[in-house]
Amino acid sequence: MATVQIIGVPQDLGANRRGVDMGPSAIRYAGLADRLKKLGYEVNDRGNVPVKLLEEELSSTEKLHHLNEIVATNERLFKEVVAVMEAGDLPLVLGGDHSTAIGTLAGVAAVKNCGIIWLDAHGDFNTSETTTSGNIHGMCLAASLGRGEEQLVSCGGFAPKAKEKNVAVIGVRDLDDEEREALRSSQISVFTMQDIDEMGMKRVMRQALEAVLDGTDGIAVSLDMDVLDPLEAPGVGTPVRGGLTYREAHLAMELIAETEALLSLEVVEINPTQDCYNQTAELAVELIASALGKRIL
């Protein structure tokens, strides 16, 4: 069985709420390595990518908060993910805020032609022209697909990291106006919570996987834990009511595992300061296990 290499990125500079920098530690503490070993995987924890603290003297631009530091972190993460991919192993990235996806996807795409499954309450499809907050975690999907600030778009030295037609956003329910229009005019397959309500998670995932696997080598999965309803996952950076249920989230991961095409997995935006008895990190470990092949029977 393949080796899983864990990479932590304890960064919260891309968000507007402190605390998600503790997410990687919370997931590890919830027994991640032991759970993966029980599934038969070899596990190598590469530790954490060095990141700046908000308390340090940081740069800023008129529109984008902490741009230089986030770019530097993602370039370091890019190199780590490339090393794991070139070894033939599966990178498991633990965030941090979702801006880390820029480095994760760059690393995967440098080695493989990947499609992207993006599970998130938000679209993360803003740019420096459309953002209302200046927080880069709301721009990471756009940047990975070649839209927005050049320093973010060019992570790893190339762009885009995937074709829009090979990207599926699932569980979205909180979009800015201009972001909504950008998604509508793109080739991305967007499945809102209304779509999941009407179609069911199995049908949504089948359509999403078909798009993501069309002409690609496999799937890069980016799981923002706020895609789940806050009743299931209270400890997240930006909770939004009306999200995925416990079983819908597990089914999504199980259907991804069935493809046997998973190239990478990233789990982000766990905020232990908002959590209850590490509930959200423990759920993240369960979902990671489902994505990597855990079955009920």
C-alpha positions in Angstrom: 0.0 0.0 0.0 1.2 3.6 -0.7 2.9 5.8 1.7 1.1 8.9 3.1 3.3 11.9 3.8 1.9 14.5 6.2 2.7 18.1 5.7 1.5 20.7 8.3 1.1 24.4 7.4 0.2 26.2 10.6 -0.8 29.5 9.0 -3.6 31.9 9.7 -2.4 35.0 7.8 -4.9 34.4 4.9 -8.0 34.6 7.2 -9.7 37.2 9.2 -10.0 35.2 12.4 -7.1 33.8 14.5 -6.8 30.2 15.5 -6.6 28.1 12.3 -2.8 27.9 12.7 -3.5 25.4 15.4 -5.5 23.1 13.0 -2.5 20.8 12.0 -1.7 20.1 15.7 -5.4 19.4 16.5 -5.7 16.9 13.6 -2.4 15.1 14.7 -3.6 15.1 18.3 -6.9 13.4 17.1 -4.9 10.3 16.1 -4.4 10.8 12.4 -1.2 8.7 12.0 -2.5 5.8 14.0 -5.8 5.8 12.0 -3.9 5.7 8.7 -1.5 2.9 9.9 -4.6 0.8 10.8 -5.7 1.2 7.2 -2.4 -0.3 6.1 -0.5 2.8 5.1 3.0 3.7 5.8 3.0 7.2 7.3 5.8 9.7 7.3 5.1 13.1 9.0 7.4 15.7 7.5 6.5 18.2 10.2 5.4 21.8 9.5 6.3 24.2 6.8 7.9 27.3 8.4 5.4 30.2 8.6 5.4 33.7 9.9 3.3 34.7 12.9 0.9 37.6 12.8 2.8 39.0 15.8 5.9 39.5 13.6 6.4 42.5 11.5 4.5 41.6 8.3 4.1 43.2 4.9 0.8 44.3 3.4 -0.6 45.9 0.3 -3.5 48.2 -0.2 -5.8 45.3 -1.0 -4.2 42.0 0.0 -3.2 41.2 3.6 0.2 39.6 4.2 0.8 38.9 0.5 4.5 38.4 0.6 4.5 36.1 3.6 1.7 33.9 2.1 3.5 33.7 -1.2 6.7 32.6 0.6 4.9 30.0 2.6 3.2 28.6 -0.5 6.5 28.4 -2.4 8.0 26.4 0.5 4.9 24.1 0.5 5.1 23.7 -3.2 8.6 22.2 -2.9 7.5 19.9 -0.1 4.5 18.6 -2.2 6.6 18.1 -5.3 9.1 16.0 -3.3 6.3 13.8 -2.0 4.7 13.5 -5.5 8.0 12.6 -7.1 8.5 9.9 -4.5 5.3 8.3 -5.7 3.6 9.0 -2.3 0.4 10.8 -1.4 0.7 14.2 0.2 -1.7 14.9 3.0 -1.6 18.7 3.8 -3.0 19.9 7.0 -3.9 23.7 7.2 -4.0 26.4 8.3 -6.2 28.7 6.4 -7.2 27.8 2.8 -4.6 30.0 1.2 -2.3 27.0 1.5 -4.2 25.4 -1.4 -2.1 27.6 -3.7 1.1 25.8 -2.8 -0.6 22.3 -2.5 -2.1 22.5 -5.9 1.0 23.9 -7.5 3.0 20.9 -6.1 0.6 18.3 -7.4 0.2 20.0 -10.8 3.9 20.2 -11.3 4.1 16.4 -11.4 0.6 15.3 -12.5 -2.2 16.6 -14.7 -4.8 16.9 -11.9 -8.5 17.7 -11.6 -9.7 19.4 -8.5 -12.5 18.5 -6.0 -13.1 21.6 -3.9 -15.4 21.0 -0.9 -16.2 24.4 0.7 -19.0 26.6 1.9 -17.3 29.4 0.0 -16.2 29.7 -3.6 -12.7 31.1 -2.8 -12.9 32.7 -6.3 -12.3 36.3 -5.5 -9.3 38.3 -6.9 -7.6 41.5 -5.8 -10.2 43.3 -7.9 -13.3 41.7 -6.4 -12.3 41.0 -2.8 -14.2 43.0 -0.1 -11.9 41.8 2.7 -8.4 41.5 1.3 -8.1 38.0 2.9 -6.2 35.7 0.5 -8.0 32.5 1.7 -10.9 33.8 -0.3 -8.8 33.9 -3.5 -7.0 30.6 -3.5 -9.1 28.7 -6.1 -9.1 31.7 -8.5 -5.3 32.0 -8.1 -4.8 28.3 -8.7 -6.7 28.6 -12.0 -4.8 31.6 -13.2 -6.9 34.5 -12.0 -5.8 37.4 -9.9 -2.6 38.6 -8.3 0.4 37.5 -10.3 2.5 36.5 -7.2 -0.3 34.1 -6.2 -1.1 32.9 -9.7 2.6 32.1 -10.5 3.3 29.9 -7.5 5.7 27.1 -8.6 6.5 29.1 -11.8 3.6 28.1 -13.9 -0.2 28.7 -14.3 -2.9 27.5 -14.3 -2.7 24.4 -12.1 -5.7 22.8 -13.7 -8.3 23.4 -16.4 -11.5 24.9 -15.2 -13.5 22.2 -16.9 -11.7 19.7 -14.6 -12.7 21.5 -11.4 -15.8 20.9 -9.2 -16.8 23.0 -6.3 -19.2 21.2 -3.9 -21.2 22.4 -0.9 -21.0 26.1 -1.7 -23.5 28.4 0.0 -21.9 31.8 0.7 -20.7 33.8 -2.3 -19.8 37.4 -2.9 -21.7 39.1 -5.7 -18.8 39.5 -8.2 -17.5 36.1 -7.1 -20.8 34.5 -8.0 -20.7 36.1 -11.5 -17.1 34.9 -12.0 -18.1 31.3 -11.2 -21.2 31.5 -13.4 -19.1 32.6 -16.4 -16.4 30.0 -15.7 -16.2 26.3 -16.9 -16.1 25.1 -13.3 -18.8 22.6 -12.2 -20.4 24.3 -9.2 -22.7 22.3 -6.9 -24.4 24.4 -4.3 -26.2 23.1 -1.2 -29.4 23.5 -3.1 -28.1 21.1 -5.7 -27.2 18.6 -3.0 -30.6 18.9 -1.4 -32.4 18.4 -4.8 -30.1 15.8 -6.4 -28.5 14.0 -3.4 -24.9 13.7 -2.7 -24.3 10.5 -4.7 -25.5 12.1 -7.9 -23.6 15.3 -7.3 -20.4 13.4 -6.6 -20.8 11.2 -9.7 -21.2 14.3 -11.9 -18.3 16.1 -10.2 -16.0 13.1 -10.5 -16.8 12.6 -14.1 -15.8 16.2 -14.8 -12.7 16.1 -12.7 -11.4 12.9 -14.2 -12.0 13.8 -17.8 -8.6 13.6 -19.4 -6.6 14.0 -16.1 -4.3 11.8 -14.2 -6.3 11.9 -11.0 -7.9 14.1 -8.3 -6.5 16.7 -5.9 -9.0 17.1 -3.1 -9.2 20.3 -1.0 -11.5 19.9 2.0 -12.4 23.0 3.9 -14.1 21.8 7.0 -16.6 24.6 6.9 -18.3 22.7 4.1 -20.0 20.8 6.9 -22.8 22.2 8.9 -21.6 23.9 12.1 -23.6 21.5 14.1 -21.2 18.8 12.8 -18.0 20.9 12.7 -18.2 23.9 15.0 -14.5 24.5 15.1 -13.9 26.2 11.8 -12.6 29.6 10.7 -15.8 30.9 8.9 -18.8 28.7 9.8 -22.0 29.0 7.6 -25.3 27.3 8.6 -26.9 24.8 6.2 -23.9 22.7 5.3 -23.2 19.0 4.7 -24.4 16.4 7.2 -22.0 13.9 8.7 -23.1 11.2 6.3 -23.1 13.4 3.2 -19.4 14.3 3.9 -18.4 10.7 4.5 -20.2 9.6 1.3 -18.3 12.2 -0.7 -15.0 10.9 0.6 -16.0 7.3 0.1 -16.9 7.9 -3.5 -13.6 9.7 -4.1 -11.8 6.6 -2.6 -13.7 4.3 -5.0 -12.1 6.0 -8.0 -8.7 5.0 -6.8 -7.5 8.2 -8.4 -6.7 10.3 -5.4 -3.4 12.2 -6.0 -3.5 14.5 -2.9 -5.7 15.5 0.0 -5.7 18.8 1.9 -7.8 19.6 5.0 -8.0 23.2 6.1 -9.7 25.8 8.3 -10.0 23.9 11.6 -10.0 26.4 14.4 -9.6 24.7 17.8 -10.5 28.0 19.6 -14.0 27.6 18.3 -14.3 23.9 18.8 -15.8 21.6 21.4 -13.5 18.9 22.7 -11.6 18.7 19.4 -14.8 17.4 17.7 -14.0 19.0 14.4 -10.4 17.6 14.2 -11.7 14.2 15.1 -14.2 14.4 12.3 -11.5 15.5 9.9 -9.5 12.3 10.8 -12.6 10.2 10.1 -13.1 11.9 6.7 -9.4 11.5 5.8 -9.8 7.8 6.6 -12.8 7.5 4.3 -11.0 9.3 1.5 -8.2 6.8 1.9 -10.3 3.7 1.7 -11.9 3.0 5.1 -15.2 1.1 4.6 -18.1 0.2 6.9 -18.2 -3.4 5.6 
